[in-house]
Amino acid sequence: RRHAMHKYFSEINMKQGLSMERKKLFIDVDNTLANTMQNWVEVARAEYGIKQKFEDFFDYDIKLVTGLPYELVTLLFKKVWSKNEEISIIDSAVPSIVKRLGEYYSINIMTSSVASDEEIMRWLARNGIEYERLVHIKKQLEKLELDGDIFIDDNIDVAKGLAAKGKLVFLISQPWNRSADSSIVNVNVVKSWKEIEMALVPNAEFGSVLRKDRSKIALK
């Protein structure tokens, strides 16, 4: 039902015609596009001897999981971003999917990362991710005030807040948002960017995730 709702949303956009103003799609950076947390864990394990592996981060609050002070957590993220050429992309299909999404939506990059705009833009360019605007905010919850229609993020609190305001949200599955499930209205938990493409791109090939809901899609 959740994916069908988004597919319906995209097909309505297509029927309205490309002359109309496109819906605004906002995409997070850290752990939605870029695997920054994996690099952070590697640095923290090597330099500060933390025992946790990537899969052990059950909460978005890193201090809660590791006991490291926030100042050190931030410092290590800055160190990771200072070597942004070493940060891998979360999914090799992302550049082509984002480009295709850009045919139907206005692509905006949002982040509250400790990285500088230059570091983020350099990483985006290196990985071939095309976008129209970069919005750099100070705090995660400031995303709730952005003028978007659809959001892609990994923070469950942000997802819930946006959904409560009637926004359509795709939550990238990560160890720290395992508590999210299909019961959260307007939040689609996805394990891959392909699921997002199938839900948002008109005429995208239906995969197994959507096939069972296809009969429920009815344009009005």
N, C-alpha and C positions, 0 to 999 in steps of 0.2 A: 504493500500500500504506500509506504513512504517513497520508494523509488518511482512508483507510478505517478505520484503527485508531481514530482519534479519533471518527469518526462512530459506530462501534460502541460506543465508550465512552459517548457521549451517549445513545444509544438504550437502553443498559442502565440508565442513571440514570432515564430516563423510565419504564421498565418497573417499576423498584423503587418508584416512587411518590414524590410530593413530600413525603410525611410523613417520609421519612428525611432525615438530615442531608445538606445539599447539599455537593458538592465545593467546595473553596476555589480560586478563580481569582485569581491575582496579576498585576496589570498595571503595567508600568513607565511612567514619565512622559516623561522627556526622550527625544525622537526615536522614541517608541513611540506616545504620544498627542500630544505637543506638538512642534512644529517648532523647538525651541530652537537646534539646530545651525545651521540656515539663518540665523537672526538673529545668532548668534555670528559666523559667517563675514562677514556684512555689516558688523558693527561692527569686527571685526578688520581687514578690508580698508580701511575708511574711516579708522580711527584709527591703525593701525600698519602699513599698507601691505603686508600679506601678499598674495602673488600667487595663492594657492590659491583655487579655487572649491569649492563644496560637493561636487561630484563628485570632487574630487581627494583627499578624505580617505580614503585606502586603509587606514588603521589607526585603531583606537579611541584610540590615544595621540596626542593633538593636538600635544604637544611634538615627537614624532618626525616629524610631518608638516610642522610650521611652524617649529620651532626656538624658539618662544616659551617662556619659563619657565613652569612650572606655576602659579606665583603669579599671573602675568598672565592665564593661561588661566582660572583661577578667578575673578579679578576681572572679566573680561569676561562670564563666565556670570552673575555677580551683577548686572552692569549690565543684561544682557538680561532677567533675571527681575524687576528693579526696574520694568521697563516691560512687565509680563506681558500687558497688554491688547494689545500688539503681536505677541504670539506666536500664530501660526496653529495650527489643529488639523491633525493629519497627514492626516486623511481626514474629509470632511464627514459620512460615514455612521457615524462612530464613536459618537456619542451614542445613536442608535437601536439600533445593534448591541449596545453595552454594556448598554443597558436590557433588551434581549431576553435577553442572556446572564444577566442578573440574575434572570430567572424560573427558571433552572435551577442557577445557581451562586452562591456567596457571593462578591461582587465586592470585592476588596481592591486598593488602590492602593499600590504600593511605589516608593520612590525613594531615591537617595543624592544627590539634587540639592543644589546650594549654595543653592537658594531656601529661603525660610522656609516653614513649614507654612501660614501665612496667605496667602502669595503663591500657593502651589500650590492651596490650597482655593479661592481667589478665581478662579484660572484654570479649575479644574474646574467651578465653579458657572457661570461666564460661558459656558462651552461646553456646558453641559447634560449633564455626565457624572455619572451617579448611581453611588454606591458605598457600601459599609458601613463601611470602615475605611481610614485612611491610615497606612501604616507608613513612617516616615522613618528610614533607617539611615545610617551614616557612610561605609561602604565598599561598593562594588559586590558583592564576594564574600560579604558578609553575607546576600545574598539566598538563598544556598545553605542557610541555616539557618532560613528561614521555613517555616511549617507549611502550605504550599500543596500542591495536587495538580496544578494546571495553571499555567503561567507564560507571559506574553507579554513579550518584551524585544527589544532590538536589540544587546545585547552578546554576542558569540559565545563568550567565555570563560565568562560566566555561564550561557549556554545549555548548553554542554558540561558544565559542573559539575553543573547541575541534572539533565541527562539521565543522567549517570553515577550519580545517586542514584535513578534510576527515575522521575523526574518527566516529565510531558508538557510539551513546550515548543514555543511558536510564536516563531520568530525573524523579526522585521520586517526585510525586506531593505533594507539601507542600504549606501552605498559602502564603509564600514569593515568590513562582514562578508561581502564578496563571496566569501571563501574557503569559506564554508559551503555545503554541498550535501546532497543527499538521503542520502548515505552515513552521516551522523551519526544513530545510532539514537536515537529518541524526540524528535528535533528536526525540526520542520516549518518550512522556510523559506517565508515567504509574502510576496507583493508587495502585498497589499491586506487590509483588515480583512474584506472580504466572504468571503475564503477561510476566515478564522477562524470567521465565522458559520456557513458551510456545514458546517464540520467539527465544530462543537460544539453547535449548536442542533438539537434533534430536529425532524425533518420540514422542515428548511430546504431550500429549493429546490436541487437539484443543479445545479452549474455545470459548465463544461467541465473544471475541475480535478479534479472528483470522478467525473464520469460514467464515465471509463474504469476506475475502481476499484469501481464500484457492485456488480458481480457478486461481488466478493470479500467483501462484508459479510455475515456470517452470525451471527445471535444464537444464543448457546448457553445 
